[in-house]
């Protein structure tokens, strides 16, 4: 019995924990917020950057226009626009990189859902709607963007303007 308890304790310490927290983001919130429903983060990237946001977590993003480009920094998270693509807009601006960058080894489970991406540059080398290099991600519709690209280690390609079904991106 002691051996079973010892093994159980050892496994609980050794096996990686899979986070499953839900964080909230609202561009109209008072910055910076704490990610709760009553005090959401005001920036998507700020929410991703938090040490409390871990792989396996979900970020629920309120409708609005978010003037930012996103990098997931290896966190395999679900980013969901709760108002859908018509109401949840990622306005990339003049950033020379893609609007969404999965370039740090993000694993299966990384997902973008319910966003319109606007203003992303697309030279098929470092810009566009999505850059996926050495990572695995999925876009679930509706996700709208002027151009999507996989770049560098993947074959560049433009996907349809409105991806309605799951799109998987792999290097």
C-alpha positions as CSV (number, residue, x, y, z in Angstrom):
1,X,0.0,0.0,0.0
2,X,2.9,2.4,0.8
3,X,4.4,1.6,-2.6
4,X,1.1,2.5,-4.3
5,X,0.9,5.8,-2.4
6,X,4.6,6.6,-3.2
7,X,4.1,5.9,-6.9
8,X,0.9,7.9,-6.9
9,X,2.7,10.9,-5.3
10,X,5.7,10.5,-7.7
11,X,3.4,10.4,-10.8
12,X,1.5,13.5,-9.6
13,X,4.8,15.4,-9.3
14,X,6.4,14.1,-12.5
15,X,3.5,14.1,-15.0
16,X,3.0,17.5,-16.6
17,X,-0.2,19.3,-15.7
18,X,-2.5,20.3,-18.5
19,X,-3.9,23.7,-17.7
20,X,-7.6,24.3,-18.4
21,X,-8.3,27.8,-17.2
22,X,-10.6,30.3,-19.1
23,X,-9.5,33.9,-19.3
24,X,-11.5,36.8,-20.5
25,X,-10.4,39.7,-22.8
26,X,-12.4,42.8,-23.7
27,X,-10.9,45.8,-25.5
28,X,-13.4,48.1,-23.7
29,X,-12.2,46.9,-20.2
30,X,-10.1,49.0,-17.9
31,X,-6.5,48.0,-18.4
32,X,-4.8,45.8,-17.4
33,X,-7.5,43.6,-15.8
34,X,-7.0,40.2,-14.2
35,X,-8.6,38.0,-16.8
36,X,-11.8,37.3,-14.8
37,X,-15.3,37.9,-16.2
38,X,-15.7,41.0,-14.0
39,X,-12.2,42.4,-14.8
40,X,-11.1,41.1,-18.2
41,X,-7.8,41.8,-19.7
42,X,-7.9,44.7,-22.2
43,X,-5.4,43.2,-24.7
44,X,-5.2,39.8,-26.2
45,X,-1.3,39.8,-26.3
46,X,-1.2,40.9,-22.7
47,X,-3.5,38.0,-21.8
48,X,-1.2,35.6,-23.7
49,X,1.9,37.0,-22.0
50,X,0.7,36.4,-18.5
51,X,2.5,33.7,-16.6
52,X,-0.9,32.4,-15.4
53,X,-1.9,31.7,-19.1
54,X,-0.7,28.2,-19.8
55,X,-1.0,25.7,-22.6
56,X,-4.5,24.2,-22.6
57,X,-6.1,27.4,-21.5
58,X,-8.9,29.2,-23.4
59,X,-9.0,33.0,-24.0
60,X,-12.6,34.2,-24.6
61,X,-12.4,37.5,-26.5
62,X,-15.3,39.9,-26.4
63,X,-16.5,41.6,-29.6
64,X,-14.5,44.7,-30.6
65,X,-11.5,45.8,-32.7
66,X,-8.2,44.8,-31.3
67,X,-5.3,46.8,-32.8
68,X,-2.5,44.3,-32.2
69,X,-0.6,41.5,-33.7
70,X,-0.3,38.2,-31.8
71,X,2.5,35.8,-31.0
72,X,1.7,32.8,-28.8
73,X,5.2,32.2,-27.5
74,X,4.8,28.4,-27.5
75,X,1.5,28.4,-25.6
76,X,-0.9,26.0,-27.1
77,X,-4.1,27.9,-26.3
78,X,-7.6,28.4,-27.8
79,X,-8.3,31.9,-28.8
80,X,-12.0,32.4,-29.4
81,X,-13.9,35.5,-30.5
82,X,-17.2,35.0,-28.7
83,X,-19.1,37.4,-31.0
84,X,-17.9,35.6,-34.1
85,X,-15.8,36.9,-37.0
86,X,-18.2,39.7,-37.9
87,X,-17.9,41.3,-34.5
88,X,-14.4,40.4,-33.3
89,X,-11.7,42.0,-35.4
90,X,-7.9,41.8,-35.1
91,X,-6.5,44.9,-36.8
92,X,-2.9,44.2,-37.5
93,X,-1.8,47.6,-38.8
94,X,1.6,48.1,-40.3
95,X,3.4,45.3,-38.4
96,X,5.9,43.8,-40.9
97,X,5.0,40.3,-39.4
98,X,1.9,38.3,-39.8
99,X,-1.1,39.2,-37.7
100,X,-0.9,35.8,-35.9
101,X,2.4,34.1,-35.4
102,X,2.7,30.4,-34.4
103,X,6.5,30.2,-34.5
104,X,7.5,29.0,-31.1
105,X,6.6,25.3,-31.2
106,X,2.9,25.6,-30.4
107,X,1.4,22.1,-30.3
108,X,-1.8,20.5,-31.3
109,X,-4.7,22.2,-29.5
110,X,-3.6,25.7,-30.6
111,X,-6.7,27.2,-32.2
112,X,-8.1,30.5,-33.5
113,X,-11.8,30.8,-33.9
114,X,-14.3,33.5,-34.7
115,X,-12.0,36.4,-35.8
116,X,-11.7,38.7,-38.8
117,X,-8.0,39.7,-39.4
118,X,-7.5,43.0,-41.2
119,X,-4.5,45.1,-42.2
120,X,-2.0,42.3,-42.2
121,X,0.8,42.7,-44.7
122,X,1.4,39.7,-46.9
123,X,4.7,39.3,-48.8
124,X,4.7,35.5,-48.3
125,X,7.9,35.6,-46.4
126,X,7.1,37.2,-43.1
127,X,3.7,38.8,-43.2
128,X,0.1,38.0,-43.9
129,X,-2.8,36.7,-41.8
130,X,-0.9,33.8,-40.2
131,X,2.7,32.6,-40.0
132,X,3.1,29.0,-38.9
133,X,6.7,27.8,-38.6
134,X,7.6,24.7,-36.5
135,X,4.2,24.7,-34.9
136,X,0.8,23.1,-35.2
137,X,-2.4,25.2,-35.1
138,X,-5.9,25.2,-36.3
139,X,-8.2,27.9,-37.6
140,X,-11.9,27.2,-37.1
141,X,-14.5,29.1,-39.0
142,X,-15.6,31.5,-39.5
143,X,-12.1,33.0,-39.6
144,X,-11.8,35.7,-42.2
145,X,-8.6,37.2,-43.5
146,X,-7.5,38.9,-46.7
147,X,-4.7,36.4,-47.2
148,X,-3.4,33.5,-45.0
149,X,0.1,32.2,-45.5
150,X,2.3,29.5,-44.2
151,X,5.9,30.7,-44.5
152,X,9.6,29.9,-44.4
153,X,9.8,26.1,-43.5
154,X,6.3,25.5,-45.0
155,X,5.2,26.0,-48.6
156,X,3.7,29.5,-48.9
157,X,0.1,29.4,-50.0
158,X,-2.9,31.7,-49.8
159,X,-6.1,30.1,-48.4
160,X,-9.6,31.2,-49.2
161,X,-10.8,34.5,-48.0
162,X,-13.3,32.9,-45.6
163,X,-12.3,29.6,-44.1
164,X,-15.5,28.0,-42.9
165,X,-14.2,24.6,-41.7
166,X,-11.2,23.6,-39.6
167,X,-7.9,24.5,-41.3
168,X,-4.8,22.8,-39.8
169,X,-1.4,24.5,-40.2
170,X,1.7,22.4,-39.9
171,X,5.3,23.1,-40.8
